[in-house]
């Protein structure tokens, strides 16, 4: 998923739109517009969740809280299409600009940049986490309480210049980001730093398998019991 201006052979509204392409048989397919998301405004900076269910992006479309807001769309796997985008809510968005959202592979930790008041200066990097699962597309857009209050990463990650496009690796130890701070090689440089403890994502363990009847391939429901130092938890398939 990426952002681009529309051009000949690349359909879409004016300004920037979201497109996707698939790496197949050793090459990229012809980019296609995400028609359910694109508008006549700037729709850009996409970030897709690890499970492919949510697409986060920044947009200056009407209906937001500021100049640029973070929006999200939920994928309908049955219909094979993206749902109507909804604003991420006033817990994340402000009258300033919120840009470069990056949802971590834990599916709940969101990093983004904002030039809101109270930061170090310019665009600063913030982190927030989902308090509960995102509501389904059929629910109202009152998801203010589903996000923790965003926290500024502070210095030295943020500077008096623009610090944007945070990307935290899967294990949560390091973050890459772009900054036009002093003493760089050019306009924006790529930097890497250790993620402070308070900004680290959740540790995720993925279990995938199939429970079958003993003498056939018929799938059956099962209870899974996981034990760690904090005790025992039970899950149902």
C-alpha positions in Angstrom: 0.0 0.0 0.0 1.3 3.4 -0.9 0.3 7.0 -1.8 0.6 8.6 -5.2 -0.9 11.4 -7.3 -3.3 10.1 -10.0 -1.8 10.1 -13.5 -2.4 8.6 -16.9 -2.8 4.8 -16.4 -3.3 5.3 -12.6 -6.9 6.3 -12.0 -8.1 8.3 -9.0 -9.3 11.7 -7.7 -7.2 14.7 -7.6 -4.5 15.1 -5.0 -2.9 12.1 -3.3 -4.7 8.7 -3.2 -4.0 5.3 -1.7 -3.0 2.4 -4.1 -2.0 -1.2 -3.7 0.1 -3.6 -5.7 0.9 -7.3 -5.2 4.3 -8.9 -5.7 3.4 -11.9 -7.9 5.6 -14.1 -10.1 8.7 -12.0 -9.5 7.2 -8.6 -10.3 4.7 -6.0 -9.0 1.2 -6.0 -10.4 -0.4 -2.8 -11.9 -1.2 -0.5 -9.0 -4.9 -0.3 -8.2 -6.7 2.5 -6.3 -8.3 1.8 -2.9 -11.6 3.2 -4.2 -13.5 2.8 -0.9 -11.0 5.1 0.8 -9.9 7.8 -1.8 -11.5 11.2 -1.9 -10.9 14.6 -3.6 -8.6 15.4 -0.6 -5.1 14.2 0.4 -5.4 10.6 1.5 -1.9 9.3 2.2 0.6 7.6 4.5 -1.0 4.2 4.7 -0.2 1.6 7.3 -1.9 -1.9 7.3 -2.3 -4.1 10.4 -0.4 -7.4 10.6 -3.7 -9.3 10.2 -4.8 -7.3 7.2 -7.9 -6.1 8.9 -7.3 -2.4 9.4 -5.8 0.3 7.2 -4.7 3.4 8.9 -3.9 6.6 6.9 -3.7 10.4 7.3 -6.2 12.7 5.5 -7.3 16.3 5.4 -10.8 15.4 4.4 -13.8 17.1 6.0 -15.2 15.6 9.2 -12.0 15.6 11.1 -10.7 17.5 14.2 -7.8 19.4 12.6 -5.8 20.0 9.5 -4.7 16.3 9.0 -6.3 13.5 11.0 -5.7 9.8 11.3 -8.5 7.7 9.8 -9.0 3.9 9.5 -10.9 1.5 7.4 -11.8 -2.1 8.2 -11.5 -4.8 5.6 -14.6 -7.0 4.9 -13.0 -10.4 4.1 -16.3 -11.8 2.9 -17.0 -9.0 0.5 -13.3 -8.5 -0.3 -13.4 -4.8 0.0 -12.5 -2.0 2.5 -15.3 -0.5 4.6 -16.2 3.2 4.9 -13.3 5.1 6.6 -13.9 6.5 10.1 -12.0 9.0 12.1 -9.7 7.5 14.8 -11.3 9.9 17.3 -10.4 12.9 19.4 -8.2 11.0 21.8 -5.7 10.7 18.9 -6.6 13.6 16.7 -6.4 17.3 17.6 -6.9 20.7 15.9 -3.3 20.3 14.7 -2.0 17.7 12.3 -1.7 14.0 12.9 0.3 12.2 10.2 2.4 9.1 9.4 0.5 6.5 11.4 2.3 3.2 11.9 0.4 0.3 13.4 2.8 -2.2 14.9 2.6 -6.0 14.3 1.1 -6.5 17.7 -2.1 -4.9 16.1 -2.7 -2.6 19.1 0.3 -0.2 19.4 0.1 2.8 17.1 2.9 5.3 16.5 2.3 8.6 14.7 3.6 12.1 14.4 1.9 15.4 15.3 2.7 19.1 15.5 0.3 19.6 18.4 1.1 22.0 21.2 3.2 20.7 24.2 5.7 18.8 22.2 9.4 19.2 21.8 9.0 21.1 18.5 7.9 20.7 14.9 6.4 17.2 14.3 7.0 14.9 17.2 6.5 11.1 17.5 3.8 9.8 19.8 2.7 6.4 20.9 -0.8 5.1 21.9 -2.4 1.7 22.4 -5.8 0.3 21.8 -7.7 -0.3 25.1 -10.1 -2.8 23.4 -10.8 -4.3 20.0 -11.8 -1.8 17.4 -15.6 -1.5 17.0 -17.1 -3.1 13.9 -17.9 -0.8 11.0 -21.6 -1.0 11.9 -21.0 0.8 15.2 -21.0 4.5 15.7 -17.8 6.6 15.4 -17.5 7.2 19.1 -14.3 5.4 19.7 -12.7 8.0 21.9 -12.2 5.6 24.9 -10.6 2.8 22.9 -7.2 4.5 22.7 -4.9 5.3 25.5 -3.9 9.0 25.7 -1.0 9.4 23.3 2.5 10.0 24.9 5.3 12.0 23.4 8.5 10.0 23.1 10.5 13.1 24.3 14.1 13.8 23.7 16.4 12.6 22.1 13.9 10.8 19.8 12.1 14.1 19.2 13.8 17.4 18.3 12.8 21.0 17.6 12.6 19.9 14.0 10.3 17.4 12.3 10.5 13.8 13.4 8.1 11.6 11.4 7.4 8.1 9.9 8.2 6.0 13.0 8.6 2.3 12.3 9.2 -0.1 15.2 10.6 -3.5 14.4 8.7 -6.6 15.4 10.5 -7.3 18.7 10.0 -3.7 19.8 13.6 -2.9 20.5 14.4 -0.4 17.8 12.6 2.3 15.9 13.5 3.8 12.6 12.2 7.3 11.7 12.8 10.3 9.4 14.0 13.7 10.7 15.3 17.0 9.3 17.2 17.8 12.4 20.5 19.5 12.4 23.8 17.8 11.5 22.2 15.4 9.0 23.2 14.6 5.5 20.3 16.4 3.7 16.7 17.5 4.1 15.3 14.4 5.8 17.6 11.6 7.1 16.7 8.1 8.4 17.6 7.6 12.1 17.5 4.6 14.4 17.1 4.5 18.1 16.3 2.1 21.0 12.6 2.3 21.9 12.0 3.6 25.5 10.4 1.0 27.8 7.1 3.0 28.0 6.8 3.1 24.2 7.4 -0.6 23.5 4.7 -2.7 21.9 3.1 -5.7 23.4 4.8 -9.1 23.2 2.8 -11.2 20.8 2.9 -15.0 20.6 1.1 -16.4 17.6 -0.3 -20.0 17.7 -1.7 -21.4 14.5 -2.8 -25.0 13.9 -5.8 -27.3 13.2 -7.5 -29.6 15.6 -9.0 -32.7 13.9 -10.9 -35.8 14.9 -8.5 -38.7 15.5 -9.5 -40.8 12.5 -10.6 -38.1 10.0 -9.8 -34.6 8.8 -12.9 -33.1 10.2 -12.1 -30.0 12.3 -13.4 -29.7 15.8 -13.6 -27.0 18.4 -11.0 -27.1 21.2 -9.9 -25.5 24.4 -6.3 -24.2 24.5 -4.6 -23.8 27.9 -1.6 -21.5 28.1 0.5 -21.2 31.2 3.1 -18.6 32.1 4.6 -17.0 35.2 1.5 -15.0 35.7 -0.8 -18.0 35.8 -3.0 -19.9 33.4 -5.3 -18.7 30.7 -7.9 -20.7 28.7 -9.0 -20.0 25.1 -11.5 -21.5 22.8 -11.1 -21.9 19.1 
